[in-house]
């Protein structure tokens, strides 16, 4: 079990560092973690561990794809969740996603207050929703190439969410 937590923390540190440096989480970080998750879980728990890793890697793809399609979340962030799921299993992955979005909300509030652009960001959200509902067409929420005004490094939220799940796991000794 220690190898899983060690790999998890190395994965998170590399992802956050890389996200700070380049606004991307590279495949060189996430793919080896996915592979390691499959190998470790299969060695520890056999076929059941392998199924848990597969589920943990696939659930984030299914759940978060719409956020990627709308450009609300980057592919690297989704692959990071997949790597976490492959290492730690699907239940851990689901909680990690939920807690990460809660952390992301707190980070967003802090950024809005710091940048003093709350009115502008809510106007953008309202205009997006209005256009989507009136035209019945889903378009990209954010254009990463032209405007980085509404962006923040989601790996910080993933780090906070994951640490919360780890703390919950150690305090209550169960995930669900």
C-alpha angles and dihedrals in degrees: 000000000000091000090058093052092044091051090046094054093044089050092050094047093049092046094050092045092049092045091052091048101045110004086245138095106217128223087235086071102039104038096057089048091053091049092047090050091055093048097044096045092046091050093046100041108010120219092350090057091048091051090049090052093048091049091046091053097044101043094066090051092053097040098043102036093096090056089053093047090053091045092241092122131029126238091242091058091052092047088050089056089048090052091048090049093048090051100041106023136252098288091053089047094053093050090045091055092048095047092044091056090050089051089046089055091053092047090049092053091051091049092048091052093045096047092040091220100118093124092049093049094047090047088053090050093047092048090048093051092044092051092045093050096042096046094033087223127122112222134175112289096206132023103215094192099056107029126030092169094110098040133105133168104271091195086080089060091046090051092051093044093048093048088051091054091048091051091048090049092053095043099045097023092223139071103211 
